Structure formats: structure tokens, C-alpha cells
Amino acid sequence: MSVFPQQRLPDVLTDTTRRERFGTAAIDAPFAHHQKLKVCVLAACPFPANHGTPGSIRELAEATAERGHEVHVVSYHMGDNLPLKGVHLHRIPDWTGERRVVVGPTRRRPVYDFQMIFTAMKVIRKYDLDLMHAHGYEAALVAGCTRPFVGRPVLYSAHNSMGDELASYDFFHSRKLADGLAWVLDNTVPRIGNRCLPHSVNLQEFLLAKGLAKKTEPVLNFGIDVDRLPTVDRATLRTKLALGEDPIILYSGVIDKFQRLDLLLEAMVHVVRYEPRAKLLIFSTIQHPKHERALLDEAARLGVDKNVILRVPSDMEKGRKLISLCDIAVVPRPAAPGFPIKLLNYMAASRPCVMFASSASRVSHGEHVWLAAQDTSESLGTSIIQLLKNKNLRQRVAEGGHRFVREHHDRRVVAGNLCEAYLRMLQATRRWKRVADRPKAIPLWHQDEQLNDSGVSQGKVEIHASA
């Protein structure tokens, strides 16, 4: 019986199905009319980085570049050593020497955001860019300060709401102060954008509740590169990590408080009663000794410390491969405002997923994921047990989730929808005349075909520019 209403999803054709149905020329069919755009992406964070928001920005930026557009990313001075294909990266000057990637507010972030204003102005003027795409609150503030000097429109990407997570960080000593600041930010920052782009149904409802219906675009799914999904031998990997045949429940992501790993640990109490051999494998994508100690201490307090394994993968690709060894993957955050990138990675790896119904966006219970009806650890634990009991059910949910990702989260299709939003915004501005007179963008796969026909080979483009 479904605990979450089945939703009819819009028919979305992936590049693969377009090619199969209509031929190779139709891979970019619905977006073939795009003029070439010159985009300034504002990422007020370490970039690229091995966790949710920077990961989603990277996927969108690379996929937009693959469609033949010119993409420049302005970010902090630091990030992980990850390749960026076809994207120009402009980092702020390094004034502090800080290298550690952290999630959430720090004393230095306002300085970095202030620096981003001047770097963004310099990049937009130098390359004559068309628009700013601001990912999240700080980037929107940067865009709002930059816009009067460059006269470019702003697309605000809503990844989260501050009321859901700001107070959960250790940065604020006063909960009242954090909640007050969150209220101010939630009621002002989204209004900076000429248009607002929600990345989940929950965030769409949040923007509508703020009176932004006229500015709000349709929900844009996050996307991943479905042609580069990792393939591994699960049995070999389990043997290598000495995990044997024990049932493995997995969480992969940052381990900050707002992710609600406390609920997952409490759920494991119920799971272990049913299956004493069950193990909770936590892959922390960002090393954080304080949070790691707190997790292990809480596991010991609950009496499940022998059933918890904490690991920190050395890189993103290795972490994605490790997802494949689990029996069940979990998103333990209730009422999550955004669409968890970890969920895409779970489903892409063909792992059955458990999450709360309050966090579900465009996924169906029993078809794509298994949903816990109530926002409690007991409900989460019961849902995990239901999947552990039924191998056929696990396989059905895993296959449905994998199919869902390929059909609705191919990043090339998502980037096409994003470019439609760019064009709609630009058409209402003075900039549109210059954009409208440009030739159409040529997707990189067409450029590759032309180069192959001429006998010229083309390597991967990785451009890193420091501003």
C-alpha cells in the first residue's frame, strides 16, 4: 500500500531514447533553436567539491557547455582536484591561505563573498557575458551587488531554504539569532533574482508561499552524466573491504547535523533487533573529526556501535563506486527542501533507496524508492526492515530507481531545460537583441562528429583560469 501518492511524471525523452526513436540527428531535438549563450555561474563555495551543491553545479555547468554554450564559473579560491570539462573556472584571489573544504557558514565566508563581487564584475566585462546564474543564497547576494555595475539579469537557483538548516550549524551560539537571520534571508534573497528556479517540488512550494509565483520557473531536476555511471563487481568490493555477506545499509554524503544522521542511528536500533548482522556504512564525503566523533559516540550510547562503520573516501569517483556494495541506501533527512544529489547517485548505482515521504519530490513509493510514512526513526527503521525482508522488492525498487534516473535526470536534457529558462529571462531584457542575433549553439557531440569526419581528433576540454 502506498504511503505517498503516485504522481504522473511528464514524458521526458533522454538522449538515448531520442536517438533510438528518431535517429542520431534528434538527440538535441527539443532545444535545437538555442542561440549561443554566454553564462556567468556564481558558486559561492569551494568549487569543484565532493558533495551535494557543488556537485550539482558542476553537472549543470558541464552539461550546458556540452550543448555548445560558453560557461564561466566564479567561485572561492579553493576546491577539490576534480576536472571541469569545457568550463572556464575563475577563482577569487587567495587572501587567507585557507584550503579546508567545509559546509555551512564560517567567519571568512563574508570576505570570500565580497571578493566574488569584484571577480564577477571583471569576468562579465572581460568576456561580455549575458547573465548571472546564482546558485544559493550567498551567490544571490553576490549577484545582487554585481548587477548594478554590469546590468545583467540574474537567475536565482533555489537549492535550499535557510529556515531548514541555518540553526543546525555550530556557527551560531544563539538559536534565536540563527532563526531570525534565516527568516530575513528566506524573505529577501529569493527576490533578488529576475527569475527563480526551484530544484524540487518542496522548493517550488516555498517560493510560491513567499509570493514569487510570477517569477518562479517550473521545477528543474538536477542531472548526472548517465553515460559515465560507475560499474563495479559488488562481491569483489565487499571481499576487499572485509564486509562478507552481512546486510549493508549505506549513507553517503556530508555528516552535518541538518542531514539528521541521528534519526538513522536510532533507526538502526530497530534494524539490529530484526537482523543483528546488519551494518550501517557511512561514507563521509567531507572529513569532519568533530562530527565523526559525535556520530560514533551516539552509536555507542544507542548500543549499535559494533554495527556502524565510518569511512571517508579519498575521491568522488571512489565514493560513487563504493555505493554499489550496499543492500539498501538511505536519505535520512525529513522534509528536505531540495532534491538530494545523493539520491541520484544511489539510484544511478541501482541501489534500492529508503527516504521519508516528506522529502520525496516526483518519485513514487514502491516504484522508484521506498518511503517512510512518518518523520520518525521508528518509521525509517521499519521501512529499512521491509526491504531487507524481501529481495524481490529490493530488486524492483532498485531497477525502477535506475530507470527513473536515466529517463528524468540525464544532465544533457536537464541542461536543455535550463537554457530554456535562460532564454525566457533574457527575452524580457535589453540584452536579448544581442543574444537573438547570434548563431545557434552547436552541441559538442555535433562538433565531435564534424571533427571525426574531417579526421581531426578532439580531446577533453579542461580550462582553469584564475581571476
BELSUL-V121814 format. One record per residue. N is the residue number from 0. OMEGA is omega in degrees with one decimal (NA if undefined). BURIAL is b if it has 24 or more other C-alpha atoms within 12 Angstrom, else e. D_CENTER is the distance of its C-alpha to the mean C-alpha in whole Angstrom. Layout:
n = {N:N}
omega = {OMEGA:OMEGA}
burial = {BURIAL:BURIAL}
d_center = {D_CENTER:D_CENTER}
//
This chain:
n = {0:1:2:3:4:5:6:7:8:9:10:11:12:13:14:15:16:17:18:19:20:21:22:23:24:25:26:27:28:29:30:31:32:33:34:35:36:37:38:39:40:41:42:43:44:45:46:47:48:49:50:51:52:53:54:55:56:57:58:59:60:61:62:63:64:65:66:67:68:69:70:71:72:73:74:75:76:77:78:79:80:81:82:83:84:85:86:87:88:89:90:91:92:93:94:95:96:97:98:99:100:101:102:103:104:105:106:107:108:109:110:111:112:113:114:115:116:117:118:119:120:121:122:123:124:125:126:127:128:129:130:131:132:133:134:135:136:137:138:139:140:141:142:143:144:145:146:147:148:149:150:151:152:153:154:155:156:157:158:159:160:161:162:163:164:165:166:167:168:169:170:171:172:173:174:175:176:177:178:179:180:181:182:183:184:185:186:187:188:189:190:191:192:193:194:195:196:197:198:199:200:201:202:203:204:205:206:207:208:209:210:211:212:213:214:215:216:217:218:219:220:221:222:223:224:225:226:227:228:229:230:231:232:233:234:235:236:237:238:239:240:241:242:243:244:245:246:247:248:249:250:251:252:253:254:255:256:257:258:259:260:261:262:263:264:265:266:267:268:269:270:271:272:273:274:275:276:277:278:279:280:281:282:283:284:285:286:287:288:289:290:291:292:293:294:295:296:297:298:299:300:301:302:303:304:305:306:307:308:309:310:311:312:313:314:315:316:317:318:319:320:321:322:323:324:325:326:327:328:329:330:331:332:333:334:335:336:337:338:339:340:341:342:343:344:345:346:347:348:349:350:351:352:353:354:355:356:357:358:359:360:361:362:363:364:365:366:367:368:369:370:371:372:373:374:375:376:377:378:379:380:381:382:383:384:385:386:387:388:389:390:391:392:393:394:395:396:397:398:399:400:401:402:403:404:405:406:407:408:409:410:411:412:413:414:415:416:417:418:419:420:421:422:423:424:425:426:427:428:429:430:431:432:433:434:435:436:437:438:439:440:441:442:443:444:445:446:447:448:449:450:451:452:453:454:455:456:457:458:459:460:461:462:463:464:465:466}
omega = {-176.2:174.1:-178.0:-174.6:174.9:-179.6:174.8:-179.7:176.3:178.9:-180.0:178.4:174.9:176.6:-179.6:-178.3:175.6:-179.0:-179.0:-174.0:-169.0:-179.5:-173.8:-178.0:-174.6:-175.4:179.1:-170.5:-173.3:-176.1:-174.8:-174.6:-177.1:166.7:178.5:-178.2:177.0:-165.5:171.0:178.1:179.1:179.6:-177.1:-175.9:168.6:-174.5:-10.2:-179.0:-170.0:172.5:-164.5:-171.8:177.2:177.7:179.8:177.1:179.6:-179.8:-179.2:-178.3:179.8:-178.4:175.9:176.5:178.2:179.1:173.6:-179.9:179.3:-173.2:176.1:178.1:174.0:-174.4:174.3:-174.6:-173.6:178.1:178.1:179.7:-179.1:179.7:172.9:-174.4:174.1:-175.2:176.1:-178.7:179.5:-178.8:176.8:175.9:-179.3:-179.9:-170.7:-176.0:-179.1:-179.2:-174.5:178.0:178.7:176.3:176.8:-174.4:172.1:179.7:-175.2:-175.1:176.3:176.8:179.9:178.6:177.4:177.6:-178.0:179.2:-176.5:176.5:178.8:178.7:-178.7:-177.4:-178.7:-179.8:-177.1:-175.1:178.4:-175.5:-171.3:-171.1:172.9:174.3:-173.9:-179.5:175.3:-170.3:-176.7:178.0:177.7:176.7:175.6:-179.4:179.4:177.8:-177.8:-171.9:-179.1:-176.2:-176.6:177.0:179.5:178.8:-175.5:168.4:-179.5:176.8:-178.7:178.0:-174.2:169.1:-175.1:-179.9:-177.8:-171.2:-172.5:-177.5:-177.4:179.3:-179.5:-173.3:-175.4:177.1:-177.9:176.9:-179.3:178.4:-179.8:179.8:178.6:178.3:178.4:179.7:179.4:-178.6:-178.9:-175.8:-178.7:-170.5:180.0:-179.3:179.3:-175.1:168.5:173.6:179.2:-175.9:178.6:-179.9:173.8:176.9:179.3:179.4:173.9:178.4:177.3:-179.4:178.2:179.3:177.6:178.0:-175.5:-176.4:-177.0:-179.1:-167.0:176.1:171.1:179.1:175.6:176.1:164.9:-178.4:174.9:178.5:-174.4:178.6:-179.8:178.6:-177.6:175.1:-178.2:172.9:-174.7:-177.0:179.6:-179.1:177.8:179.5:-179.5:-178.5:177.3:-179.2:175.8:-177.8:179.9:175.3:-176.8:171.4:-170.7:165.3:177.7:179.5:175.6:-174.9:176.0:-172.2:-175.0:177.1:173.7:173.8:174.2:177.1:179.5:176.9:177.6:176.6:179.8:175.7:178.3:-178.2:-177.2:175.3:178.6:-176.5:-176.0:-178.4:-175.4:179.2:171.7:-179.6:-178.2:174.2:179.7:-175.3:174.7:-178.9:-179.1:-173.9:-178.4:179.4:179.5:178.0:-179.6:178.6:-178.6:176.7:179.3:176.8:178.0:179.2:-179.5:178.7:-179.9:-176.1:178.9:-179.8:-177.9:177.0:-179.2:179.1:176.9:179.4:-176.3:177.7:-174.2:-176.7:177.6:178.2:179.1:178.2:-178.4:177.5:-173.4:-174.5:-174.9:173.7:-179.8:175.6:-170.4:166.9:-169.5:-176.6:176.8:176.0:178.8:-177.2:-177.8:176.5:-174.8:176.5:178.3:179.0:176.3:180.0:177.1:-175.8:177.6:178.6:179.7:175.3:176.3:-172.3:173.1:176.9:178.3:177.6:-178.9:179.6:-173.7:178.2:176.7:173.1:-173.9:179.1:177.0:179.3:-179.8:-179.1:172.0:-170.4:171.5:-170.9:-176.3:-178.6:-179.3:177.9:179.1:178.5:178.1:179.0:178.7:179.6:177.0:180.0:179.4:177.8:178.6:-177.0:-167.4:-178.5:179.8:178.1:177.4:-178.6:-179.8:-179.9:179.7:-179.6:178.5:177.8:179.4:178.5:178.7:179.9:-177.6:-176.2:-170.8:-175.6:170.2:-170.4:179.2:176.5:178.1:179.4:175.5:176.6:177.9:179.7:174.1:178.2:176.2:-176.4:178.5:179.7:-177.1:-177.8:-180.0:-176.5:177.0:-179.3:-171.2:-177.4:-180.0:-179.9:-175.7:-178.0:-177.3:173.0:179.5:175.3:177.3:179.7:-175.9:179.9:174.0:177.2:178.1:179.8:-179.7:179.6:178.2:178.8:-178.6:178.5:179.9:178.8:-179.0:178.2:178.0:-178.8:175.9:-175.1:177.0:179.9:179.0:-179.7:NA}
burial = {e:e:e:b:e:e:e:e:e:e:e:b:b:b:b:b:e:e:e:e:e:e:e:e:e:e:b:b:b:e:b:b:e:b:b:b:b:b:b:b:b:b:b:b:b:b:b:b:b:b:b:b:b:b:b:b:b:b:b:b:b:b:b:b:b:b:b:b:b:b:b:b:b:b:b:b:b:b:b:b:e:b:b:b:b:b:b:b:b:b:b:b:b:e:e:e:e:e:e:e:b:b:b:b:b:e:e:e:b:e:b:b:b:b:b:b:b:b:b:b:b:b:b:b:e:e:e:b:b:b:b:b:b:b:b:b:b:b:b:b:b:b:b:b:b:b:b:e:e:b:b:b:b:b:b:b:b:b:b:b:b:b:b:b:b:b:b:b:b:e:e:e:e:e:e:e:e:b:e:e:e:b:e:e:b:b:e:e:b:b:b:b:b:b:b:b:b:b:b:b:b:b:b:b:b:b:b:b:e:b:e:b:e:e:b:b:b:b:b:b:b:b:b:b:b:b:e:e:b:b:e:e:e:b:e:e:e:b:e:e:e:e:b:e:e:b:b:b:b:b:b:b:b:b:b:b:b:b:b:b:b:b:b:b:b:b:b:b:b:b:b:b:e:e:b:e:e:b:b:b:b:b:b:b:b:b:b:b:e:e:b:b:e:e:b:b:e:b:b:e:e:e:e:b:b:b:b:b:b:b:b:b:b:e:b:b:b:e:b:b:b:b:b:b:b:b:b:b:b:b:b:b:b:b:b:b:b:b:b:b:b:b:b:b:b:b:b:b:b:b:b:b:b:b:b:b:b:b:b:b:b:b:b:b:b:b:b:b:b:b:b:b:b:b:b:b:b:b:b:b:b:b:b:b:b:b:b:b:e:e:e:e:b:b:b:b:b:b:b:b:b:b:b:b:b:b:b:b:b:b:b:b:b:b:b:b:b:b:b:b:b:b:b:b:b:b:e:e:e:e:b:e:e:e:b:e:e:e:e:e:b:b:b:b:b:e:e:e:e:e:e:e:e:e:e:e:e:e:e:e:e:e:e:b:e:e:b}
d_center = {30:27:26:23:24:24:22:23:20:21:22:20:21:19:21:22:24:25:27:28:30:30:31:29:30:28:24:23:26:24:23:26:27:25:26:25:23:23:19:19:15:15:13:15:13:14:13:12:11:10:8:4:5:7:6:4:7:9:8:9:12:13:14:15:18:18:20:22:21:21:18:19:16:18:16:18:21:19:16:16:18:16:17:16:17:19:18:20:19:21:21:23:26:26:28:28:27:24:22:20:17:16:14:16:19:21:25:24:21:23:25:22:21:25:25:22:24:27:24:23:26:28:25:25:29:29:27:28:25:24:22:19:15:14:11:12:15:17:16:17:20:21:21:23:25:25:26:30:30:29:29:25:23:20:17:15:12:11:8:11:15:17:19:17:16:18:21:20:20:23:23:25:29:29:27:29:28:24:25:27:24:21:24:25:21:20:23:23:20:19:22:22:20:22:20:17:14:12:9:11:15:15:14:16:19:18:19:22:23:23:25:23:24:25:22:19:18:17:14:11:9:6:8:9:12:14:17:16:16:18:21:23:26:25:29:29:26:27:31:29:28:31:29:32:31:30:28:24:22:18:16:13:11:12:16:16:18:16:14:18:19:22:22:21:24:26:25:26:30:30:29:31:34:33:33:34:32:29:26:23:21:19:17:16:13:15:19:20:24:24:22:23:26:26:24:27:29:28:28:32:33:31:33:30:30:32:29:26:25:22:21:19:18:19:17:13:15:18:15:14:18:18:16:19:22:21:23:20:17:16:13:16:15:17:16:13:12:9:7:6:4:8:9:8:10:13:14:13:16:18:18:19:17:18:16:18:19:18:14:15:14:15:16:20:21:23:22:18:18:20:20:22:24:25:23:25:25:28:26:23:26:27:25:24:28:28:26:28:31:30:29:29:27:25:25:25:22:20:21:20:17:17:19:16:13:16:17:14:11:13:11:15:16:12:14:17:16:15:18:20:18:19:23:23:23:25:28:29:29:32:30:30:33:32:29:31:34:31:31:29:26:26:23:23:24:27:28:28:30:33:33:33:36:38:38:35:32:29:27:23:23:21:22:22:24:25:26}
//
